[in-house]
Structures are given as C-alpha cells and as structure tokens.
Amino acid sequence: MTLTAVAAIGLPLWVLHVIGQPQEIERRPAACAKALKSIGWKPPAHLDDEACTEIESNIFATAWTGTFHMPRADVRDWLTGLPSRQEGPPVLSGESVPQTFFFVPPSAGRIDTVEVSVTWRGEADAVISFKTYNG
C-alpha cells in the first residue's frame, strides 16, 4: 500500500518536474560528412563550401542542419542512392528554384525525417541544404 501511494504521488510529481525543465539547446559547427553519416547516408564524393550544425537538446535526439555545394552532374545519382523510404526517385527539374524532397532515413527512431533542398547554381554547381526532424 505504501508503494502504491508513493507511485500515485511520486509519478505525477516527477512528470511535472520533467515538463517544467527549461529546454536546453546547444548548437555547434560540425563536418557535413559527420552529419550525413549520422543520418545513415554516404556523403557525396565531392562536397565544398560546407556549413553544417549539430543541434543537441535535453528534449530531443541530436538534430542536424546544413548546406554544401556539390557538382550538379552528381546530384541525381547521390539523391537516388540515399538509403531511405520515399515514394519513388526524386525528380529534378532544370530550373534554378529550390526543389525540396523529404526522406525517411535508415536511422528512423533517432531521426524521423530529412528535408533536402536542391538549388542549381550555374551549369556545374548545386547547393544542397538539409534539416533533420525528430519526433
């Protein structure tokens, strides 16, 4: 009976304590290759001008965001080679407006979805931006 009383009072108090904690978020620069590998993806063979961020929180699993450049000619093969669950291969247009695709990576459970945007920059360059979403 004592154990039941402790559980009946203690559990709700513990839940209120956890919910009442301030969310702590730490952002730090990271290598894009590390970010992509943590998603479960192989980085492209050539990536330049990378700017990626690792986001840690006491509320959610590690998240990532970043941007890098890669050869335009390699984008289609890289995207279609990503291990993930998606509806068919991404269809890329030749326009310079950003094209956005959503992937469910093999690291599901840690990272639920990855949003990938592709923007063409001239005839030879592509800018890839990505964000991960957890729960």
C-alpha positions in Angstrom: 0.0 0.0 0.0 2.9 2.4 0.7 4.4 1.6 -2.6 1.1 2.4 -4.4 0.9 5.7 -2.5 4.4 6.6 -3.4 3.8 5.7 -7.1 0.5 7.6 -7.1 2.0 10.8 -5.7 5.6 10.5 -7.0 5.0 9.7 -10.6 2.9 12.8 -11.3 5.4 15.0 -9.4 8.2 13.6 -11.4 6.4 14.2 -14.7 5.7 17.8 -13.7 9.4 18.2 -12.8 10.5 16.9 -16.2 8.0 19.0 -18.1 8.9 22.1 -16.1 12.6 21.9 -17.0 13.8 24.6 -19.4 14.7 23.3 -22.8 18.4 23.4 -23.3 19.7 23.6 -26.9 23.3 23.6 -27.9 24.3 24.3 -31.5 27.9 23.7 -32.7 29.6 23.6 -36.1 30.1 20.1 -37.5 31.5 18.5 -40.6 28.8 17.8 -43.1 30.3 14.3 -43.7 29.7 13.5 -40.0 26.1 14.8 -40.2 25.3 12.8 -43.3 26.9 9.6 -41.8 24.8 10.1 -38.6 21.7 10.2 -40.8 22.8 6.9 -42.3 23.8 8.4 -45.6 27.1 8.3 -47.6 28.4 11.9 -48.2 28.8 12.8 -51.9 32.3 12.2 -53.3 32.9 15.9 -53.8 31.4 18.5 -51.4 32.6 22.0 -51.0 31.6 25.2 -49.1 30.1 23.1 -46.3 28.4 24.7 -43.3 26.7 22.2 -41.0 25.4 22.4 -37.5 24.8 19.7 -34.8 21.9 20.5 -32.5 21.7 18.8 -29.2 18.9 19.2 -26.7 17.7 17.7 -23.4 14.3 17.3 -25.1 15.0 15.5 -28.4 17.7 13.4 -30.0 20.6 15.1 -31.9 19.4 17.0 -35.0 21.4 18.4 -37.9 21.1 21.2 -40.4 23.5 22.2 -43.1 24.4 23.4 -46.6 27.1 22.3 -49.0 27.9 22.5 -52.7 28.5 19.6 -55.0 28.8 19.0 -58.7 25.5 19.4 -60.4 26.2 16.3 -62.6 26.4 14.2 -59.4 23.2 15.3 -57.6 20.7 12.9 -59.2 22.8 9.8 -58.6 23.6 10.9 -55.0 19.9 11.5 -54.2 18.7 8.3 -55.7 21.4 6.4 -53.9 20.3 7.6 -50.5 19.1 4.6 -48.4 15.6 5.7 -47.2 12.0 5.1 -47.6 10.4 7.5 -50.1 7.9 7.5 -52.8 10.0 6.9 -55.9 13.2 8.6 -57.0 13.4 12.4 -56.7 12.5 14.2 -60.0 14.8 17.1 -60.6 13.9 20.0 -62.9 16.4 22.1 -64.7 15.1 25.3 -63.1 17.1 27.4 -60.6 14.3 27.4 -58.0 14.9 25.2 -54.9 13.4 21.8 -55.1 12.5 20.1 -51.8 12.4 16.4 -51.1 11.5 14.5 -47.9 13.3 11.3 -46.9 12.8 8.8 -44.0 16.4 7.7 -43.3 17.5 4.3 -42.1 18.2 5.9 -38.7 14.5 6.2 -38.0 13.8 6.4 -34.3 16.7 8.9 -33.9 15.8 11.0 -37.0 12.3 10.8 -38.3 12.5 12.8 -41.5 15.1 14.7 -43.5 14.2 17.6 -45.7 16.6 18.1 -48.6 16.5 21.1 -50.9 18.5 21.3 -54.2 19.2 24.6 -55.9 21.1 24.8 -59.2 23.9 27.4 -59.3 25.1 27.7 -62.9 25.9 24.9 -65.2 28.2 23.0 -62.9 27.2 23.7 -59.3 24.4 22.6 -57.0 23.7 23.8 -53.4 22.2 21.1 -51.1 20.5 22.2 -47.9 19.1 19.7 -45.3 17.4 19.7 -42.0 16.5 16.7 -39.8 13.3 16.4 -37.8 12.9 14.3 -34.7 9.6 13.2 -33.3 
